[in-house]
Amino acid sequence: MNILITGANRGIGRALLSQYDANGRAATGTSRSGAAPLLPLDVTNQSSLNALAERLTGQPIDLLVCNAGIYPDKGETLESGFPAQMWADTFATNVTGVFQTIQCLLPNLRAAPSAKIAIISSKMASQLNAPGGSYIYRASKAAALNLGRNLAQDLKGDGIAVGIYHPGWVRTDMGGGNADIGEGEAASGLAERFDDLSMDTTGCFLNWDGSAQTF
């Protein structure tokens, strides 16, 4: 099984890569720097995306984990924060970057017998879970959720299952030291969810522990 994980240089992406490696499953990660053993990929740069696609020409991808993401608007105030460039940068990574990564690697996914795409979103994407704040991050993750749900429909004909996942509140640079769970626990739960993903469950929005997330 060939697995590709974007944004695998730290946090949940790195933990997932370690999890698969420890279990003897073929997994490759990407990062913007491309420091070995990771492959170089800037999901906001079309040339970088094209270079990765060319590098992987002819190689089936059984599972693509779209994990690369940013959360720059912590601490921004409604009165003076959330500048336009921050919106643009966040959507370029968290939404457009996800779509273009999938788009560029469609030939690789279609070459696998039963490929899967896992999009890391967040419970902060939920319209029912809306306590305020973090407007940019919430909006971008809601867009990623919508993207995944629609891709699940369009890729049914190719037999490619798409799942959208909340990784939990994880103790990472993004989640902070007071978060609920560690990287390893999140990665273990997510890996189980990815294994369970099928055409019967395509379009699902689940928590790392398997419980359903509210839309």
LINZI-V386334 format. One record per pair of residues at least 6 apart in sequence whose C-alpha atoms are under 6 Angstrom apart, sorted by the first residue. I is the first residue (numbers start at 0). J is the second residue. Records with the same first field share a line. If there is no record, write none. Layout:
I=J ; J
This chain:
0=61
1=25 ; 26 ; 60 ; 61
2=26 ; 61 ; 62 ; 63
3=26 ; 27 ; 28 ; 63
4=28 ; 64
5=28 ; 29 ; 65 ; 66 ; 67
6=12 ; 29 ; 30 ; 66 ; 67
7=13 ; 28 ; 29
8=30
10=171
11=182
14=182 ; 183 ; 186
15=186
28=37
29=37 ; 38 ; 39 ; 40
30=39 ; 40
31=39 ; 40 ; 41
32=39
33=39
40=47
41=47
42=96
43=91 ; 92 ; 96
52=103 ; 104
58=107
59=107 ; 108 ; 110 ; 111
60=107 ; 108 ; 111
61=111 ; 114
62=114 ; 115 ; 116
63=116
64=116 ; 117
65=118
66=119
68=92 ; 93
70=136
72=133
86=135
90=139
93=139
94=143
108=114
114=159
115=159 ; 160 ; 161
116=161
117=161 ; 162 ; 163
118=163
119=163 ; 164
120=140 ; 164 ; 165
121=165
122=165
123=137
124=137 ; 140 ; 141
125=213 ; 214
126=214
148=202
151=161 ; 201 ; 202
160=197 ; 198 ; 201
161=201 ; 202
162=201 ; 202 ; 203
163=204
164=204 ; 205 ; 206
165=206 ; 207
166=207
168=178 ; 179
169=178 ; 180 ; 181
170=176 ; 178 ; 181
188=207 ; 208
189=207
204=212
205=211 ; 212
206=212
